[in-house]
Amino acid sequence: MKVTIDQDRCVGSGQCVLTAEAVFDQRDEDGIVVLLNATPPAELAAEVRHAAEMCPAAAITVEE
């Protein structure tokens, strides 16, 4: 699994952090997503997919 983010699309809702905090974080100054792990382990795959689905701006891309 490979995860990419588009910070330009991010609206700072924080759904990704709530869903997969080991993979995503937010910048303190504006809440924009920060990718902590572009290749998360298999045990986090379901959480990462869910985070991508929950993102209101579709700023997260997951490649299997």
C-alpha positions as CSV (number, residue, x, y, z in Angstrom):
1,M,0.0,0.0,0.0
2,K,1.2,3.5,-0.9
3,V,-0.5,6.6,0.4
4,T,-0.3,10.1,-1.1
5,I,-1.9,13.3,0.0
6,D,-2.7,16.5,-1.8
7,Q,-2.2,19.3,0.7
8,D,-3.7,21.8,-1.8
9,R,-7.1,20.0,-1.7
10,C,-7.1,19.4,2.1
11,V,-9.7,21.4,4.0
12,G,-8.4,20.5,7.5
13,S,-11.4,18.5,8.7
14,G,-9.2,16.1,10.6
15,Q,-11.2,13.0,9.7
16,C,-8.0,11.2,8.6
17,V,-6.2,11.9,11.9
18,L,-9.2,10.6,13.9
19,T,-9.3,7.5,11.7
20,A,-5.6,6.7,11.3
21,E,-3.5,8.7,13.6
22,A,-0.4,6.6,13.0
23,V,-0.4,7.6,9.4
24,F,-1.8,11.1,9.3
25,D,-1.3,14.3,11.4
26,Q,-2.3,18.0,10.9
27,R,-0.2,21.1,10.8
28,D,-0.7,23.2,13.9
29,E,-1.0,26.5,12.1
30,D,-3.8,25.6,9.6
31,G,-4.9,22.0,10.2
32,I,-3.7,20.8,6.8
33,V,-2.9,17.1,6.6
34,V,0.6,15.8,7.0
35,L,1.6,12.3,5.9
36,L,3.5,10.5,8.6
37,N,3.9,7.1,6.8
38,A,3.5,6.8,3.0
39,T,3.8,3.0,3.2
40,P,1.9,1.9,6.3
41,P,2.0,-1.7,7.5
42,A,-0.8,-4.1,6.4
43,E,-2.5,-4.0,9.9
44,L,-3.3,-0.3,9.2
45,A,-4.7,-0.8,5.7
46,A,-8.4,-0.8,6.7
47,E,-8.0,2.3,8.7
48,V,-6.1,4.1,5.9
49,R,-8.7,3.1,3.3
50,H,-11.5,4.4,5.7
51,A,-9.6,7.7,6.2
52,A,-9.4,8.1,2.4
53,E,-13.1,7.4,2.1
54,M,-14.0,9.8,4.9
55,C,-11.9,12.7,3.5
56,P,-14.4,15.4,2.4
57,A,-11.9,16.9,0.0
58,A,-10.7,13.6,-1.5
59,A,-7.2,14.7,-0.7
60,I,-5.9,11.1,0.1
61,T,-5.0,8.6,-2.5
62,V,-4.4,4.9,-1.7
63,E,-2.7,2.6,-4.1
64,E,-2.7,-1.1,-3.4
